[in-house]
Amino acid sequence: MNIERFRSYGKRVSDNCGKVILGKEDAILLILTSFICGGNILLEDLPGTGKTMLLRAFAASIGGSFKRIQFTPDLLPSDLTGVNFFNRKTNEFEFRAGPLFANIVLADEINRATPRTQSSLLEAMEEKQISVDGVSYALSEPYMVMATQNPIETYGTFPLPEAQLDRFFMRLSLGYMTREQEAEVISRPSSKSILLELSPVVSEEETYYVRAHYHEVHVSKPVQGYILDIVEKTRRDKSIAMGVSTRGGIALYQASQALAALKGRDFVIPEDVLSVAPPILCHRINPMGGLKSGNALAQTEKLLASIPVPLERV
């Protein structure tokens, strides 16, 4: 395992994305971590904070095919997956692939679509395939769904069900820029023009390498125990109605490995776990009283603070 390849890969992608979105290095690192692990990203924030631009910049940086889908209330599942149509020239039915057949899929404002359309994403996100009229079609690797979501209290939105939320590897929020960063953004050429000039900075072979070898990062027994302590705490805490699933525990383990590799280490330390735990866990727990996402994140961080951190050398 070549750790330097991970560090170099992450730096090039982060620097390239930073040309479009300023001051969001931490979010870019977490998106890259999720991508390496084969996970999907849910980016939730207020309109106009650069969600779509960041995801477009990321897709341009890693290369591969890219499709953007604008979710609306009248969008149908077949608009995503594709349809079988009758070709009069051949007198046969042919499959016309939908926009989900791409390496990077941007599902913009996913919670504006109806639950029926949202559910059409589940198979693609989890199984990396699409089924139409009883026939399954494999999706090309690497594959990643990056969805943006307006806060559910915004008018005209449909909350994502727990089953679909659990299929998102992380939920992130960008927030506003600092005053200095915003001053630079409004005085420079538009982000769209900068985005058009972006080109891939990593090769297909490099992407394959980091996605195939991140699991070789060592996780010591104390750190494994720490991850399990976190998962079990979410299930025992009386303020949480539903704790983290096994899928969530696996995501926490894998993300810690990928983040450690991107930081130039072949072993995981507790700080890696703490860095990825909030975005991985906050949308997987169901607090009593149905707290909003911001409060759920605060409760997740409070829960993490209550768990002893292992001090053993790893």
C-alpha positions as CSV (number, residue, x, y, z in Angstrom):
1,M,0.0,0.0,0.0
2,N,1.5,3.3,-1.1
3,I,0.3,6.0,1.3
4,E,1.9,8.8,-0.7
5,R,-0.5,8.0,-3.6
6,F,-3.4,8.7,-1.3
7,R,-2.0,11.9,0.1
8,S,-1.2,13.2,-3.4
9,Y,-4.6,12.1,-4.8
10,G,-6.5,14.0,-2.1
11,K,-4.4,17.2,-2.4
12,R,-4.8,17.5,-6.1
13,V,-8.6,17.0,-5.9
14,S,-9.0,19.4,-3.0
15,D,-6.8,22.1,-4.6
16,N,-8.8,21.9,-7.8
17,C,-12.2,22.1,-6.1
18,G,-10.8,25.0,-4.1
19,K,-10.6,27.1,-7.2
20,V,-14.4,27.2,-7.3
21,I,-15.5,27.0,-3.7
22,L,-13.4,28.9,-1.1
23,G,-12.9,27.9,2.5
24,K,-14.6,24.5,2.3
25,E,-11.5,22.2,2.5
26,D,-13.0,20.1,5.3
27,A,-16.2,19.4,3.3
28,I,-14.2,18.5,0.2
29,L,-12.0,16.1,2.2
30,L,-15.2,14.4,3.6
31,I,-16.7,14.2,0.1
32,L,-13.5,12.6,-1.1
33,T,-13.5,10.2,1.8
34,S,-17.0,9.1,1.0
35,F,-16.1,8.7,-2.7
36,I,-13.1,6.5,-1.9
37,C,-15.4,4.3,0.2
38,G,-18.0,4.0,-2.5
39,G,-20.5,6.0,-0.5
40,N,-23.2,8.6,-1.4
41,I,-23.3,12.2,-0.2
42,L,-26.3,14.2,1.0
43,L,-25.5,17.9,1.1
44,E,-28.1,19.8,3.0
45,D,-28.0,23.6,3.3
46,L,-29.9,26.8,2.5
47,P,-30.1,27.7,-1.2
48,G,-27.2,29.7,-2.6
49,T,-24.4,28.4,-0.5
50,G,-22.6,26.7,-3.3
51,K,-23.8,23.1,-3.0
52,T,-24.2,22.4,-6.7
53,M,-21.0,24.2,-7.6
54,L,-19.0,22.2,-5.2
55,L,-20.4,18.9,-6.4
56,R,-19.8,19.9,-10.1
57,A,-16.2,20.9,-9.3
58,F,-15.6,17.5,-7.6
59,A,-17.0,15.6,-10.5
60,A,-14.8,17.6,-12.9
61,S,-11.7,17.0,-10.8
62,I,-12.0,13.2,-10.8
63,G,-13.2,12.8,-14.4
64,G,-15.7,10.2,-15.5
65,S,-19.2,10.8,-16.9
66,F,-21.4,13.3,-15.0
67,K,-25.2,13.8,-15.1
68,R,-27.3,16.4,-13.2
69,I,-31.0,15.8,-12.4
70,Q,-33.2,18.6,-11.2
71,F,-35.7,17.0,-8.9
72,T,-39.3,18.4,-9.2
73,P,-42.7,17.2,-7.9
74,D,-43.7,16.0,-11.3
75,L,-40.5,13.9,-11.9
76,L,-41.2,10.2,-12.5
77,P,-39.1,7.2,-11.6
78,S,-38.7,6.3,-15.3
79,D,-37.2,9.8,-15.9
80,L,-34.3,8.6,-13.8
81,T,-33.9,4.9,-14.6
82,G,-34.8,5.0,-18.3
83,V,-37.6,3.2,-20.3
84,N,-38.1,0.4,-22.8
85,F,-39.5,1.9,-26.1
86,F,-40.7,0.2,-29.2
87,N,-38.4,0.7,-32.2
88,R,-40.5,0.5,-35.3
89,K,-37.5,0.0,-37.5
90,T,-36.5,-3.2,-35.8
91,N,-39.9,-4.2,-34.4
92,E,-38.3,-4.8,-31.0
93,F,-38.3,-3.1,-27.6
94,E,-35.0,-1.2,-26.8
95,F,-33.8,0.2,-23.5
96,R,-33.1,3.9,-23.4
97,A,-30.9,4.6,-20.4
98,G,-31.8,7.4,-18.0
99,P,-29.5,9.9,-16.3
100,L,-28.7,7.5,-13.5
101,F,-26.3,5.8,-15.9
102,A,-23.3,7.9,-15.2
103,N,-20.2,7.7,-12.9
104,I,-21.2,10.8,-10.9
105,V,-24.9,11.7,-10.5
106,L,-26.0,15.0,-9.0
107,A,-29.5,14.8,-7.7
108,D,-30.2,18.5,-7.2
109,E,-32.9,19.3,-4.6
110,I,-33.8,15.7,-4.1
111,N,-36.4,16.4,-1.5
112,R,-38.5,18.3,-4.0
113,A,-39.5,15.0,-5.6
114,T,-42.3,12.7,-4.4
115,P,-41.5,9.7,-2.3
116,R,-42.1,7.4,-5.2
117,T,-39.5,9.1,-7.3
118,Q,-37.0,9.3,-4.4
119,S,-37.4,5.5,-3.9
120,S,-36.2,4.9,-7.5
121,L,-32.7,5.9,-6.3
122,L,-32.5,3.2,-3.6
123,E,-31.3,0.3,-5.9
124,A,-28.8,2.5,-7.7
125,M,-27.3,3.8,-4.4
126,E,-27.0,0.5,-2.6
127,E,-26.8,-2.2,-5.3
128,K,-25.1,-0.1,-8.1
129,Q,-27.7,-1.4,-10.6
130,I,-31.0,-0.4,-12.2
131,S,-34.0,-2.7,-12.8
132,V,-36.5,-1.9,-15.5
133,D,-39.3,-4.2,-16.4
134,G,-37.7,-7.1,-14.6
135,V,-34.2,-6.7,-16.2
136,S,-31.3,-5.5,-14.2
137,Y,-28.6,-3.2,-15.7
138,A,-25.2,-2.8,-13.9
139,L,-23.9,0.7,-13.3
140,S,-20.4,1.7,-14.2
141,E,-17.8,2.1,-11.5
142,P,-16.9,4.4,-9.9
143,Y,-20.5,5.3,-9.1
144,M,-21.6,7.9,-6.7
145,V,-24.9,9.8,-6.0
146,M,-24.4,13.3,-4.7
147,A,-27.7,14.8,-3.6
148,T,-28.4,18.3,-2.5
149,Q,-31.4,19.0,-0.2
150,N,-33.1,22.1,1.1
151,P,-34.0,22.0,4.7
152,I,-37.3,20.1,5.1
153,E,-39.1,23.1,6.6
154,T,-38.7,24.9,3.2
155,Y,-42.0,25.1,1.3
156,G,-42.7,22.4,-1.2
157,T,-40.4,19.6,0.0
158,F,-40.9,16.0,0.9
159,P,-38.8,14.5,3.8
160,L,-36.5,11.6,2.9
161,P,-37.6,8.3,4.6
162,E,-35.2,6.6,7.0
163,A,-34.4,3.8,4.6
164,Q,-33.1,6.2,2.0
165,L,-31.3,8.4,4.5
166,D,-29.4,5.4,5.7
167,R,-28.1,4.8,2.2
168,F,-26.3,8.1,2.2
169,F,-22.8,7.6,3.5
170,M,-22.6,11.1,4.9
171,R,-24.7,14.2,5.4
172,L,-22.9,17.5,5.1
173,S,-23.6,21.2,5.4
174,L,-21.5,23.9,3.9
175,G,-22.7,27.0,5.8
176,Y,-21.8,30.6,4.8
177,M,-18.4,31.8,3.8
178,T,-16.4,34.2,6.0
179,R,-16.6,37.9,5.1
180,E,-13.1,37.8,3.5
181,Q,-13.9,34.8,1.4
182,E,-17.3,36.2,0.2
183,A,-15.6,39.4,-0.7
184,E,-13.1,37.5,-2.9
185,V,-15.9,35.5,-4.5
186,I,-18.1,38.4,-5.5
187,S,-15.2,40.4,-7.0
188,R,-13.7,37.6,-9.1
189,P,-15.0,36.0,-12.4
190,S,-18.2,33.9,-11.9
191,S,-17.8,30.4,-10.5
192,K,-19.5,29.0,-13.6
193,S,-16.7,30.4,-15.8
194,I,-14.1,29.0,-13.4
195,L,-15.9,25.6,-13.4
196,L,-15.8,25.4,-17.2
197,E,-12.0,25.6,-17.1
198,L,-11.6,22.8,-14.6
199,S,-10.1,19.5,-16.0
200,P,-9.5,16.1,-14.3
201,V,-6.5,16.1,-12.0
202,V,-6.4,12.4,-11.3
203,S,-6.4,9.4,-13.6
204,E,-8.8,6.5,-13.7
205,E,-6.0,4.2,-12.6
206,E,-5.3,6.4,-9.5
207,T,-9.0,6.4,-8.6
208,Y,-9.1,2.6,-8.9
209,Y,-6.0,2.3,-6.7
210,V,-7.3,4.4,-3.8
211,R,-10.7,2.8,-3.8
212,A,-9.3,-0.7,-3.9
213,H,-6.6,-0.3,-1.2
214,Y,-7.9,2.1,1.5
215,H,-9.2,-0.9,3.5
216,E,-5.6,-2.0,4.1
217,V,-5.2,0.9,6.6
218,H,-4.7,-0.7,10.0
219,V,-7.4,-0.3,12.7
220,S,-6.1,-1.3,16.2
221,K,-8.3,-3.2,18.7
222,P,-8.7,-0.2,20.9
223,V,-9.9,2.0,18.0
224,Q,-12.2,-0.8,16.9
225,G,-13.6,-0.9,20.4
226,Y,-14.1,2.9,20.3
227,I,-16.1,2.7,17.1
228,L,-18.3,0.0,18.6
229,D,-18.7,2.0,21.8
230,I,-20.0,4.9,19.7
231,V,-22.5,2.7,17.8
232,E,-23.8,1.0,20.9
233,K,-24.2,4.3,22.7
234,T,-26.6,5.5,20.0
235,R,-28.7,2.4,20.7
236,R,-28.7,2.7,24.5
237,D,-29.1,6.4,24.9
238,K,-32.6,7.2,26.2
239,S,-32.9,10.4,24.2
240,I,-32.5,8.5,20.9
241,A,-35.5,6.6,19.6
242,M,-33.6,4.7,16.9
243,G,-29.8,4.2,17.0
244,V,-27.3,3.6,14.2
245,S,-27.6,0.6,12.0
246,T,-24.9,-2.0,11.2
247,R,-24.5,-0.2,7.9
248,G,-23.7,2.9,9.8
249,G,-21.1,1.2,11.9
250,I,-19.4,-0.2,8.7
251,A,-19.5,3.3,7.2
252,L,-17.8,4.7,10.3
253,Y,-15.1,2.1,10.2
254,Q,-14.4,2.5,6.5
255,A,-14.4,6.3,6.5
256,S,-11.9,6.3,9.3
257,Q,-9.6,4.2,7.2
258,A,-10.0,6.3,4.1
259,L,-9.5,9.6,6.0
260,A,-6.3,8.3,7.7
261,A,-4.9,7.3,4.3
262,L,-5.7,10.7,2.8
263,K,-3.9,12.3,5.7
264,G,-0.8,10.2,5.0
265,R,-1.1,7.5,7.6
266,D,-1.5,3.7,7.3
267,F,-3.2,3.4,10.7
268,V,-6.3,5.0,12.2
269,I,-6.3,7.1,15.3
270,P,-9.3,8.2,17.4
271,E,-9.2,11.7,15.9
272,D,-10.0,10.1,12.5
273,V,-13.1,8.5,14.0
274,L,-14.2,11.8,15.6
275,S,-13.7,13.7,12.4
276,V,-16.0,11.5,10.3
277,A,-18.5,10.4,13.0
278,P,-20.8,13.5,13.0
279,P,-21.6,13.5,9.3
280,I,-21.9,9.7,9.2
281,L,-24.1,9.4,12.3
282,C,-26.3,12.5,12.5
283,H,-28.8,11.4,9.8
284,R,-28.9,7.8,11.0
285,I,-30.1,8.4,14.5
286,N,-33.7,9.3,15.3
287,P,-33.8,11.5,18.4
288,M,-36.9,11.5,20.6
289,G,-39.3,14.2,19.6
290,G,-38.1,14.3,16.0
291,L,-35.4,16.9,16.3
292,K,-34.4,18.9,13.2
293,S,-31.1,18.1,11.4
294,G,-29.1,20.9,13.1
295,N,-30.2,19.7,16.6
296,A,-29.5,16.1,15.6
297,L,-26.0,17.1,14.7
298,A,-25.6,18.8,18.1
299,Q,-26.9,15.8,19.9
300,T,-24.5,13.5,18.0
301,E,-21.6,15.7,19.0
302,K,-22.8,15.7,22.6
303,L,-23.0,11.9,22.5
304,L,-19.5,11.6,21.1
305,A,-18.1,13.8,23.9
306,S,-19.6,11.5,26.5
307,I,-17.6,8.4,25.2
308,P,-14.1,7.9,26.6
309,V,-11.4,8.1,23.9
310,P,-8.8,5.3,23.9
311,L,-5.3,6.5,24.8
312,E,-3.4,3.5,23.7
313,R,-0.8,3.9,21.0
314,V,-2.0,2.6,17.7
